Amino acid sequence: QVQLVESGGGLVQPGGSLRLSCAASGTSLNIMGWYRQAPGKERENVAAISWSAGWTYYADSVKGRFTISRGNAKNTVYLQMNSLKPEDTAVYYCNRYPRPWDYWGPGTQVTVSS
């Protein structure tokens, strides 16, 4: 049974940085992605990474600012977010990419505001 736990969110000023973590259990050999959902908007994918970390994908809106990576144990996925903008404010989730599981973790809130 898949379990996903996201952490690392918070309140940050524009231009600041945050590092999100995703602990995944009950899964293996999957491409994993980070998704976000802003109030009143649909959930969108912002980044993805292959099992081996040899392939990554970024949405245009975060390219050059966000970096996705995997931990040594492969079941942890990180999202380093730099140069944050107010429009990055959302709840961030990790899940399988490109076909997410029906199960979603609690997410972690990222708020970018001065």
C-alpha positions as CSV (number, residue, x, y, z in Angstrom):
1,Q,0.0,0.0,0.0
2,V,1.4,3.3,-1.1
3,Q,2.0,6.0,1.5
4,L,3.2,9.5,0.7
5,V,4.2,12.1,3.3
6,E,5.3,15.6,2.2
7,S,7.1,18.1,4.4
8,G,9.2,21.3,4.3
9,G,6.7,23.9,3.4
10,G,6.3,27.2,5.1
11,L,6.0,30.9,4.7
12,V,8.8,32.6,2.7
13,Q,9.3,36.0,1.2
14,P,9.5,36.5,-2.6
15,G,13.0,35.5,-3.7
16,G,13.4,33.1,-0.9
17,S,14.0,29.3,-0.9
18,L,12.5,26.2,0.5
19,R,13.3,22.5,0.2
20,L,10.4,20.1,0.2
21,S,10.8,16.4,1.0
22,C,8.6,13.4,0.1
23,A,8.8,10.1,1.9
24,A,7.3,7.4,-0.2
25,S,6.7,3.8,1.1
26,G,5.0,0.8,-0.5
27,T,6.3,1.8,-4.0
28,S,9.4,1.1,-6.1
29,L,10.8,1.7,-9.5
30,N,8.4,4.6,-10.2
31,I,8.9,7.9,-11.9
32,M,7.9,10.4,-9.2
33,G,6.7,13.9,-9.5
34,W,5.9,17.0,-7.5
35,Y,2.5,18.5,-8.0
36,R,0.9,21.7,-6.7
37,Q,-2.6,23.0,-6.2
38,A,-3.3,26.7,-5.7
39,P,-6.6,27.9,-4.3
40,G,-9.3,27.8,-7.0
41,K,-7.0,26.1,-9.5
42,E,-6.5,22.5,-10.7
43,R,-3.6,20.5,-9.5
44,E,-0.6,20.7,-11.8
45,N,2.6,18.9,-12.2
46,V,5.7,21.0,-11.7
47,A,8.6,18.5,-11.8
48,A,9.3,14.8,-12.2
49,I,12.3,12.4,-11.9
50,S,13.1,8.9,-13.0
51,W,14.0,6.1,-10.6
52,S,17.6,6.4,-11.5
53,A,17.5,10.2,-11.4
54,G,18.9,10.2,-14.9
55,W,15.9,12.0,-16.3
56,T,14.1,15.0,-15.0
57,Y,11.2,17.1,-16.2
58,Y,10.2,20.7,-15.2
59,A,7.2,22.7,-16.1
60,D,8.1,26.0,-17.9
61,S,6.8,28.0,-14.9
62,V,9.5,26.6,-12.6
63,K,12.3,25.7,-15.0
64,G,15.6,27.2,-13.8
65,R,14.3,27.9,-10.3
66,F,13.3,24.4,-9.0
67,T,15.4,21.3,-8.8
68,I,14.0,17.8,-8.2
69,S,16.3,15.1,-6.8
70,R,16.2,11.7,-5.1
71,G,17.7,10.6,-1.9
72,N,20.2,7.7,-1.7
73,A,17.5,5.3,-0.6
74,K,15.5,6.3,-3.7
75,N,12.2,6.4,-1.7
76,T,12.8,10.0,-0.8
77,V,12.2,12.8,-3.4
78,Y,13.2,16.4,-2.8
79,L,12.2,19.7,-4.5
80,Q,14.6,22.5,-4.0
81,M,12.7,25.8,-4.7
82,N,14.7,29.0,-5.3
83,S,13.7,32.5,-6.3
84,L,10.2,31.8,-5.1
85,K,7.4,34.0,-6.4
86,P,3.9,34.7,-5.0
87,E,2.4,32.6,-7.8
88,D,4.3,29.6,-6.4
89,T,1.9,29.7,-3.4
90,A,0.1,26.3,-3.3
91,V,-0.2,23.0,-1.5
92,Y,2.6,20.8,-2.9
93,Y,2.2,17.0,-3.2
94,C,4.3,14.2,-4.5
95,N,2.9,11.3,-6.5
96,R,3.7,9.0,-9.3
97,Y,4.3,10.6,-12.7
98,P,2.7,10.8,-15.2
99,R,-0.2,8.7,-13.9
100,P,-0.7,9.6,-10.2
101,W,-2.1,7.0,-7.8
102,D,-5.6,7.7,-6.6
103,Y,-4.1,8.1,-3.1
104,W,-2.6,11.5,-2.3
105,G,-0.7,12.4,0.8
106,P,-1.6,15.4,3.0
107,G,0.7,17.8,1.0
108,T,2.7,20.7,2.4
109,Q,1.7,24.3,2.2
110,V,4.0,26.8,0.6
111,T,3.1,30.4,0.9
112,V,5.2,33.1,-0.8
113,S,4.4,36.5,0.6
114,S,6.0,39.7,1.9
